[in-house]
Amino acid sequence: MPYNSIIERTDAEALIPEEASRDIIANIANDSVVMRLGKRLPNMSRGQLRLPVLSALPLAYFVSEAPASAGADYKQTTKVEWENKFITAADIACIVPIPESVLDDADYDIWGEIRPYITEAIGLAFDAAVLYGTNAPSEWATIDDILTGATAAGHVVTLAAGGGDLYDDILGEEGVVSLVEEDGYLVTGHVGALSLRGQLRGLRSSATDLPIFLRSMQDRASYELDGVMIEFPLNGAVDESQSLLISGQWDKLVYSIRQDVSYKVLDQAVITDPTHSNAIIYNLAQQDMVALRVTMRIGWQLPNPVNRVSGTAGYPFAVLAPATSGS
């Protein structure tokens, strides 16, 4: 049998149900905090989607019936300008090796067992690329990840060594939420590191010395900031060495899917690790294994049109960064 032989999708129908693609996408949206909070656009019909974005807003003027100067009774003209931004689709993929002996067990729901790990892996890859640029594809090189964009906009508050005034750093006049508002946006969601939960639980009122987030020792803490819930993703996407909290108007972040989830079952492939001199991790034929390869194509963008408050495009996100070693 040739080295590159594969079992095509039609040969794997007994393993993979037809509705799997839709089901995976639905689950990825749950596992990805960016997809959950951001705005999904209709699927892309080609590899790149053009988004016309307002770059200049129209102005209106009063017209005087008794003009004090020439021309004051004339209606003035105004203009509206657009610029183009693009969503470019890039591949996200993962391979799940499975021993053939496991497949031979007819009572074992292989697809049901591995599907959560597949959706988690894809959600992690997408979130990490959007939030921090981690392993971001070259197709997204023209888009700043959220941390880079917030840094360029001056929307990063660094926590003081020893914790500082956490409440003020988040909700104070120069805090994370205020930085978003000053640019003409309203925070609709927060994405926090798990380590922030303990710090928030420890916040106490200076007047009563009672915890701010705990109504009683019996109640579970309600993690909200200014009435907006905080998400604490469990998929590993949040890097607490880079951010403790990312706050913003998440519907300004849009994403679109070019290709629904597709899959192939490989039985003769060799899986290598390119970071370690292409060392062979699995030789499927020799180790009596198969591998399920799952791929989807997705893109995102931050159109960020000009708004009335700032008079510019501004930036709809801000970041609370951990204390630096030298602070």
C-alpha positions in Angstrom: 0.0 0.0 0.0 1.4 3.5 -0.8 2.9 5.5 2.0 0.4 8.3 1.7 -2.8 6.2 1.6 -5.7 7.4 3.6 -9.2 6.3 4.4 -11.5 9.0 2.9 -14.5 10.5 4.6 -16.8 8.1 2.7 -15.0 5.2 4.2 -15.3 6.5 7.7 -19.1 7.1 7.8 -19.6 4.4 10.4 -17.2 6.3 12.7 -18.2 9.9 12.0 -21.9 10.9 11.8 -23.0 13.3 9.2 -24.1 15.9 11.6 -20.7 16.0 13.2 -19.5 19.1 11.5 -22.4 21.3 12.7 -22.0 19.8 16.2 -18.3 20.4 16.4 -18.8 24.1 15.4 -21.5 24.5 18.0 -19.2 23.1 20.7 -16.2 25.1 19.6 -18.2 28.2 20.1 -18.8 27.1 23.7 -15.2 26.2 24.2 -13.8 29.4 22.7 -14.3 32.5 24.8 -13.6 34.7 21.8 -16.3 33.1 19.7 -18.7 33.1 22.6 -18.3 36.8 23.3 -17.5 38.0 19.8 -19.9 38.4 16.9 -20.2 35.7 14.3 -20.8 36.9 10.7 -22.3 34.7 8.0 -20.0 32.1 6.6 -17.4 33.3 4.0 -18.0 32.4 0.4 -14.3 32.8 -0.5 -11.0 33.0 1.3 -11.3 36.7 2.0 -14.2 38.8 3.1 -14.2 42.6 2.6 -15.7 44.8 5.4 -16.4 48.4 4.5 -15.8 50.4 7.7 -16.8 54.0 8.4 -13.7 56.3 8.6 -15.5 59.7 8.7 -18.9 60.4 10.1 -21.5 62.9 8.7 -22.1 66.3 10.4 -25.3 68.3 10.7 -25.7 72.0 11.1 -28.3 74.5 12.3 -29.8 76.7 9.6 -30.7 80.3 10.7 -33.8 82.0 9.4 -32.4 85.4 10.2 -28.7 84.9 9.4 -26.2 87.1 11.1 -23.7 86.5 8.4 -23.8 85.7 4.7 -24.5 82.0 4.0 -25.8 81.1 7.5 -29.2 80.3 6.0 -27.7 77.8 3.6 -27.8 74.1 4.4 -24.2 72.9 4.5 -22.8 69.7 2.9 -21.1 66.9 4.7 -19.5 63.6 3.7 -19.1 60.1 4.9 -16.0 58.0 4.2 -15.3 54.3 4.3 -12.2 52.2 4.3 -11.8 48.5 3.7 -10.8 45.9 6.2 -10.6 42.2 5.5 -11.3 38.9 7.2 -8.9 36.3 5.8 -9.5 32.6 6.5 -6.7 30.5 7.9 -6.6 26.8 8.7 -6.9 25.4 12.2 -6.3 21.7 12.5 -5.6 18.9 14.9 -4.8 15.2 14.7 -6.0 12.7 17.2 -4.2 9.3 17.1 -6.3 6.3 18.1 -5.1 2.7 18.7 -6.9 0.3 16.3 -7.6 -2.0 19.3 -9.8 0.7 20.7 -11.7 1.1 17.4 -12.3 -2.6 17.4 -14.4 -2.3 20.5 -17.9 -1.9 19.0 -19.4 -0.8 22.3 -17.0 2.1 22.7 -18.2 5.5 21.4 -14.9 6.7 20.0 -16.3 9.8 18.3 -18.2 10.9 21.5 -15.0 10.4 23.5 -12.6 12.4 21.4 -15.0 15.2 20.2 -14.7 17.3 23.4 -10.9 17.3 23.1 -11.0 18.3 19.4 -13.3 21.3 20.1 -11.2 22.3 23.1 -8.0 22.2 21.0 -9.5 24.3 18.2 -11.0 26.8 20.7 -7.7 27.1 22.5 -5.8 27.7 19.2 -8.2 30.4 18.1 -8.4 32.2 21.4 -4.6 32.2 22.0 -4.1 33.6 18.5 -6.7 36.4 18.8 -5.8 37.4 22.4 -2.0 37.2 22.3 -1.0 36.4 18.7 0.2 33.0 19.9 1.0 30.8 16.8 -1.1 33.2 14.7 -1.0 32.3 11.0 0.6 34.5 8.5 -2.8 35.3 6.9 -3.6 37.3 10.1 -0.3 39.3 10.0 -2.2 42.6 9.2 -4.4 42.2 12.4 -3.0 43.1 15.8 -3.9 40.6 18.5 -5.9 42.1 21.4 -2.9 42.5 23.7 -0.8 44.2 21.0 -3.7 46.4 19.9 -4.4 47.5 23.5 -0.8 48.2 24.2 -0.5 50.4 21.0 -3.7 52.3 22.1 -2.3 52.9 25.6 -5.0 50.7 27.1 -2.9 48.6 29.5 -3.0 49.0 33.2 -0.1 47.2 35.0 -1.0 45.9 38.5 1.4 47.2 41.1 3.7 44.8 42.9 1.9 43.2 45.9 -1.5 43.7 44.3 -1.9 47.5 44.6 -5.5 48.8 44.5 -7.1 46.2 42.3 -10.5 47.8 42.4 -9.1 51.1 41.3 -7.0 49.5 38.6 -10.2 47.9 37.1 -13.0 50.3 37.9 -11.3 53.5 38.9 -11.0 56.7 36.8 -7.9 55.5 35.0 -8.8 51.9 35.3 -9.3 49.3 32.6 -13.0 49.9 32.1 -12.5 53.7 31.9 -9.9 53.3 29.2 -12.5 51.5 27.0 -15.2 54.1 27.8 -12.9 57.1 27.0 -12.6 55.7 23.5 -16.3 55.7 23.0 -17.1 52.0 23.9 -19.0 50.2 26.6 -17.5 47.1 28.2 -19.8 44.1 27.4 -17.5 41.3 28.8 -14.4 40.5 30.7 -12.0 37.6 30.2 -10.0 36.8 33.3 -7.2 34.5 34.4 -8.1 32.0 37.0 -5.6 33.5 39.4 -7.7 36.7 39.4 -10.6 34.9 41.1 -8.7 34.6 44.3 -7.7 38.3 44.2 -11.3 39.3 43.6 -12.6 37.1 46.4 -10.2 38.9 48.7 -11.4 42.4 47.9 -13.0 44.0 50.9 -15.0 47.1 51.5 -13.0 49.7 53.4 -16.2 50.8 55.2 -17.4 47.4 56.3 -14.3 45.1 55.9 -16.7 42.6 54.2 -15.8 40.9 50.9 -17.2 42.8 47.9 -18.0 39.7 45.8 -19.4 37.5 48.6 -22.9 38.1 50.0 -22.4 35.3 52.5 -19.9 32.5 53.2 -22.5 30.1 52.0 -23.2 31.7 48.6 -21.0 31.2 45.6 -19.2 34.3 44.5 -20.8 36.2 41.7 -18.0 37.5 39.5 -19.3 40.7 37.9 -17.6 44.1 37.3 -19.9 47.0 36.8 -22.8 44.6 36.2 -20.9 42.6 33.5 -20.0 39.0 34.0 -16.3 37.9 34.0 -15.5 34.8 32.0 -12.8 32.5 33.3 -11.9 30.2 30.4 -10.8 26.7 31.3 -9.3 25.9 27.9 -5.9 27.3 28.8 -6.1 30.2 26.4 -5.6 32.9 29.0 -1.9 33.5 29.7 -1.7 35.1 33.2 1.9 36.1 32.6 0.5 38.5 29.9 -3.0 39.5 31.2 -5.0 39.1 34.3 -8.1 40.7 32.7 -9.2 41.6 29.2 -12.2 43.9 29.1 -14.0 45.4 26.1 -16.9 45.7 23.8 -16.8 42.2 22.3 -19.4 42.7 19.6 -16.8 44.9 17.9 -14.8 41.7 17.3 -16.2 39.7 14.4 -15.3 36.3 13.0 -16.4 34.2 10.1 -16.0 30.6 9.1 -14.9 29.8 5.5 -15.0 26.1 5.7 -17.0 23.9 8.2 -15.2 21.2 10.0 -13.8 18.5 7.7 -12.2 15.3 8.7 -10.1 12.4 7.4 -9.1 9.1 9.0 -5.4 8.4 8.4 -4.0 4.9 8.7 -0.6 4.9 7.0 0.8 8.4 8.0 3.8 9.2 10.1 3.3 12.0 12.6 6.4 14.0 13.3 7.4 16.9 15.7 8.9 19.7 13.6 10.2 21.4 16.7 12.5 18.5 17.5 14.2 17.7 14.2 11.0 16.1 12.8 11.3 13.3 15.3 8.7 10.6 14.7 6.0 10.6 17.3 3.7 8.0 15.8 4.1 5.6 12.9 0.5 4.6 12.4 1.1 1.5 10.3 3.8 0.1 12.6 2.0 0.9 15.8 -1.4 -0.4 14.6 -3.0 3.0 14.9 -5.3 5.4 13.0 -5.5 9.1 13.4 -8.5 11.4 12.9 -7.5 14.7 11.3 -9.9 17.6 11.8 -9.6 20.9 9.9 -11.6 24.1 9.7 -11.0 27.5 8.2 -11.8 30.7 10.1 -10.9 34.3 10.1 -11.5 37.3 12.4 -11.2 41.1 12.3 -11.7 44.2 14.4 -13.5 46.6 12.0 -13.5 49.3 14.6 -15.3 52.2 12.9 -15.0 55.8 13.9 -17.4 56.8 16.7 -19.0 60.0 18.0 -17.4 60.0 21.5 -13.8 59.9 20.6 -14.1 61.3 17.1 -11.7 58.5 15.9 -11.8 54.8 15.7 -10.4 54.4 19.2 -9.8 50.9 20.6 -12.6 48.8 22.2 -10.4 46.7 24.5 -8.2 47.3 27.5 -6.0 44.9 29.5 -5.0 44.5 33.2 -1.4 43.2 33.1 0.3 41.4 35.9 2.9 43.2 38.0 6.3 43.3 36.3 9.3 41.8 38.1 10.9 45.2 38.5 7.9 47.0 39.8 
